[in-house]
Amino acid sequence: MEEAFGGVSSVVESSLYHNVHSILRELDCEPQAGSGCNKGMLRWTLHNRVDKNPSISVPLLRVLIKELEKAERIDSKIRIIPLLHTLVYTVLQSVFIPEDLYRRMYFCLKSLVTLPVPYCAIALYYARQMKMEQNAPGILYQRRVSAEHNLRSDLYTLHEKVFVFVDPDVFPPSLVNALKADVECTDPGRDPLIYKRKVLLHTVLAGFGKKCQVDQLAQSLEHLGEELELHFQDLVTILEQRTEDGASDDVQYKTRLQEIYQDILTAPKDSPCPSSQAETQLPSPEVSFHVWNKEDDIWNELVNFALMVPADRNSACLDEDDLKRNSVMSTVSTDSGIEGDMAISELSSMMLESQGSPEEQSSSQSFYRRPCVRCPKAGNRLTLMMEAIRGNGGYSLAKEERNLTARILVMGDDRTLGRLAKTLHTIRKREARHLLLTKRVNMEMYYIPVTDQTLSPVQEGAPEDMLTLAGYLGSVDPWYDCNINGLGAMILKLAQMKSTQSESSDRNTFLLDIISYYTRVSQHPVHLPIYSVKICFSGLSSKAVEEVFVAQLAVDFPELRRCRATFKDTIKGSVRYKKYNPQEFQGAVVSINYRKASISDREKEMGMSLPMSGMLINVLPSCRVRSLHSVSISFQDSNPSRPSRHSLRAVSANIRVLEEQTFTVCLDKDPRKTFEKVQSIEVSPCLDPGYSHQPSTKSKYSLGEGGEPLCKYINKTLTLPINTFCGIEQ
């Protein structure tokens, strides 16, 4: 541990300089075939080097500050956000930072506030964190470890957990176990005292530096008994109070920290326990791994997380009674409350058990109900709803709000994000009337693109069709493209290597380190628009289906596949022209009524009818331009002799086939979301279900006497927020 404060040679400083420049050069260069997967490795190698040798953190911080100042001077904005994230993550890994370096970091970050969004927002957020860390060294480490491992205290009650969901259509079953072994911790029931020792050791070292007797302090912490919990609570209290008071009373803060340090050294030792090496390395967060088989898997895990269900209970799903009660609470009631509208089972459950003979009970049973009660207040109603969900499990829900953070990370392709959009829409629909989970749990969504598609040698280097959303996120955020997009192929390779190795082999922490860095640093979402589609089928008895999609909607006419013409078929004099029948290649005539998108948001109703053999509705723009909050509609023609039709952009569209034909609809390239014998579809932006149940009374926040309420101007569309490193297009 003494090496954390030791000096480093000029050779090490030069090596750090070259490592940082290698990362920055990859941002400036265009990606080459086969080199995309190496970008994230350089960043991981640098932070892994700091984690194993904390003594290089200070010279690395000096190099990063110089590069930040240079990037601002030469106006190289593509380097600023990667340098900011690397700088702050290195601070989180550091043990002791000199006071002059704190001041230099703060002034450097403060100078970046004059830049445009998102650079100024990220720089301001990190400047405040550095100021807080300067006043109370070690508080960022303490808050991070306390939140990720549920080290509860009176002044800091936040708890975070990472939920990893993999798509079984992307990951074969043979690789799931190998992937789970790399993601989840080897000891899920690890004693929280280990993390509290880490926090105490790291905070004292960050406060006193070389003045601290490192080996003696680490040994005292290892043999500390019941007083360890008291010292941890005192330390959290000192750090949180220091953060609230600022740098007003530095002497009192140092004195109280010195008292904790001396009490630990002079505390009586309990019976000797197995000695272990005291470390200050930042531990990995609490991660749970799940195969996303059922649509309600995410909802069930969120319920278990909110209720703090123990790990020994099956967290994949709740009891059947819990799920039934949950579905009742999350469904809007449509009955009138009259006996005739209720099912017999529901009616019998609400009756009182009458006194008397069975004959009297049977004759009077239908006239007895439970006594009516007054409608409870909002706070009591939340408790009643919680009772309905938990049943007789005995799990209580504290009144603290939004102190739980569920980081939902999905691995897959466009199909997986389509499922995630559907899950988000379902959760918002369940929470429309009464906020239960979203009032307690803060949900954050992350995405690591992985596909099972392989490129042929002829197509090598071409973008994969199943990762269009990942390509868009990478074009918006270069640091995301560098660290996350390039890891998809590597994840499958690592899982294949792990599956062929023996169980006694060393555990590979690469994927867990990537997940830790991604979920800790990327706090700025990119909002992917979600569109709803109402699908009407042929036949009067068929009911319409409402679905959502986030990538694309494909329309195809199966009857026209076998008779599509080529260009040679339309050339007179050719051998194929004699067999060519123009009537067979006209395609299906489709009527399209749409609202044309415009930059001024002055949509114009338009319509047309044209023959086609297919249609593609893409949500995301095809190039790096700002979206007009619209979809791109392109047409496929079975007759190549006709002039090609340009695609159009529309806010909404109503598509109907005019002939006695039907078509097939596929959402987000997912065969599981394929609908056949469709007659018409209606595509429009997906509205947040929470707004449909808002009270219709006039709001007190209006534009004046008789004016419209301000809620009229609130954006009511639902989007899928995927956390990235910048969040806004650069």
Buried (B, 14 or more C-beta within 10 A) or exposed (E): BEEBBEEBEEEBBEBBBEBBEBBBEBBEEEBEEEEBBEBBBBBBEBBBBBBEBBBBBBBBBBBBBBBBBEBBEEEBBEBBBBBBBBBBBBBBBBBBBEEEBBEBBBEBBBBBEEBEEBBEBBBBBBBEBBBBBBBBBBBBBBBBBBBBBBBEBEEBBBBBBBBBBBBEBBBEEEBBEBBBBBBBBEEEEEEBBBBBBBBBBBBBBBBBBEEBEBEEBBBBBBBBEEBBBEBBBBBBBBBBBBBEEEEEEEEEBEEBBBEBBEBBEEBEEEEEEEEEEBBBEBBBBBBBBBBBEEEBBBBBBBBBBBBEBEEEEEBEBBBEEBBEBBEEBBEEEEEEEEEEEBEEEEBEEEBEEBEEEEEEBEEEBEEEEEEEEEEEEEEEEBBEBBEBBBBEBEBEBEEEEEBBBBBBBBBBBBBBBBBBBBBBBBBBBBBBBBBBBBEBBBBBBBBBBBBBEEEEEEEEEEEBEBBBBBBBBBBBBBBBBBBBBBBBBBBBEBBEEBBEEEEEEEEBBBBBBBBBBBBBBBEBBBBBBBBBBBBBBBEEEEEEBEBBBBBBBBBBBEEBEEEBBEEEBBEEEEEEEEEBEEEBBBBBEBBBBBBBBEEEEEBEEEEEEBBBBBBBBBBBBEEEEEBBEBBBBBBBBBBBEBEEBEBBBBBBBBBBBEEEBBBBBBBBBBEEBEBEBBBBBBBBBBBBBBBEEEEEEEEEEBEEEEEEBEEEEEEBBBBBBBBBBBBBBB
